[in-house]
Each structure stands twice: as C-alpha cells, then as structure tokens.
Amino acid sequence: MPKISKTTRMGLRMMMGKGALPGKGLGRHLQREVQVPMLKEMRDHFGLGFKPDARQKIKEIEKKQERRRARLNGEEAQWE
C-alpha cells in the first residue's frame, strides 16, 4: 500500500475538520460519491495537442508491433 504524503494527510485533516465524512460527497447535500481520478496510460508517443497525420500514425503502429514482436520472442527491443 502506498504511503500517504504529508500534503494529502493535511488536506484530509482540513476536510474532516470542516465536517466531511469518509465515503460521502462534498456537495451541499453530500451528493455524489468521492472518486479518485485515475491516470490514463499514454498510448502513443506524440506530444500534447499534436495531431499526427496518417503516415505518422502508421509509423507509430509499426514501431509498436516491432517492439511487441521482440518482447514475445524474448529479444531486446531497439530504441531510436
């Protein structure tokens, strides 16, 4: 289990002090259950806001397939 940071712990203490209840929402009428935001896995190697054209997408797919093939065969993947 990951260790809770000091900042998170302080935020939790503040929320509990204001009357927040574990498992309840933060709205006026305690609506909506609190959910932790999850990180999305980066599927490609393009930058934020970059729109690749068809040729670049195909090249990226071929690279992924090559890496996958190497991993399945027990070989070392080549880096560029």
N, C-alpha and C positions, 0 to 999 in steps of 0.2 A: 504494500500500500504506500503510495507516495506521501512524502512529508508535506504538511500544510505550511505555507510560507508565513512569515510574520505579518506581512501586509494583509493576506487573506484572513488570518486569525483576528487582526484588528478590525477589519471590515465586518466580520461575523459578530464580534463583540458589540460594535456600534449598532448593527441591525437588531440584535437581541435586546439591547438597551432601549431601542425605540419601540419595542413591542412586537417584533417579527417572530413568528412561530415556525419551527422546523417543519418542512413539508407543506406549508401554506403559501399562498401567493402574496405578492407585495402590494396589490391594489387596495383601494378604499374598503372593499368588501371581501378582502382576502381571496379574490378570484384568481384563476389561473395558477396551476402548479408551477413551481420554480424548476426550470430545466437548465442544466449546464450546457453552454454552447460547445459543440464538438468541432475539432479541426478537420478540414477537408484535405484528403490526400491530393497532392499535386499530380495530375495525370500526364502532363506534358512538361516540356522544358522551355516554354515560351514565357515571356515576361508579362507582368500585369498590364492588361489593356491592349496587348498586342494581338492583332488579328492575322493569323498566318494564312497564306494563300494555299491552293490545292497542292502545289508542288512541295511546299514546306511540310504540310500535313503528311503527305505520302512518305517523305524522307524520314520524318519522326516515327511513323509507324514501322518502317523498315528497320530503323535502329532498335526499336523496342523488340521486334521479332528476333533480331540477331542476338540481342542480349538474353532473351528468353531461351533461345536455342542453345546458347553457350552455357547457361545455367543448368539446363536439363541434361546436357551432355557432360557436365562436370568440368568444363573448360573455364578458363578465365575470360571474362568479358573485356573487350578492348575499349579503351577510353579515348575520346578525341579532345 
